[in-house]
Amino acid sequence: MIVRESGGIPFKAGLEVHTAAEESYEAAAIASHPTVRSCAVRCRDSVSLAACRRASSRHRTVQLPLILSIRSVAPALALGNAVILKPDPRTAVCGGVVSRSSVRRGGLPAGVFSVLPGGADVGEALVMDPLIRIIAFTGSTAAGPRRRALAAQHLKRVHLELAGTRR
């Protein structure tokens, strides 16, 4: 169906199916990880059980920088495109530099995949650059519409993957 519906080649279809299966396996494993930890908090000057409390913390994954970057980068490179990746500035190494190092070790020629760290201003400059024709943006529901509007002003194709809270 991928070949017939989207015009992709069989290799690309296989890549998509394999990646989708791997991501599904990863997602299925999330449910088996504990998300709440509970521990006793020392009682204050009282020996009364009512004065003792329990504290809990919830661990929630807020970013998957390597997966989020490679999901856009790998298919684009596999189809012969050059890529500039602007990772989240909080995870520029694991969300960008690691990907670049991996594909270089795999034999990708220099200059085909570049990582450009920086903040929102760098992202906006990439959207406005006339040499860049397609924008794939993964980010917050607050930033996404701004990127979409800016891409539309410059007549660019844009793919948005939005999540998280509005800020």
Secondary structure as UniProt FT lines:
FT   HELIX           2..6
FT   HELIX           10..30
FT   TURN            31..32
FT   STRAND          36..41
FT   HELIX           49..51
FT   STRAND          53..58
FT   HELIX           65..78
FT   TURN            79..80
FT   STRAND          83..85
FT   HELIX           89..91
FT   HELIX           93..97
FT   HELIX           98..105
FT   TURN            106..107
FT   TURN            110..111
FT   STRAND          113..115
FT   HELIX           120..128
FT   TURN            130..131
FT   STRAND          134..139
FT   TURN            141..142
FT   HELIX           143..153
FT   TURN            154..155
FT   STRAND          157..162
//
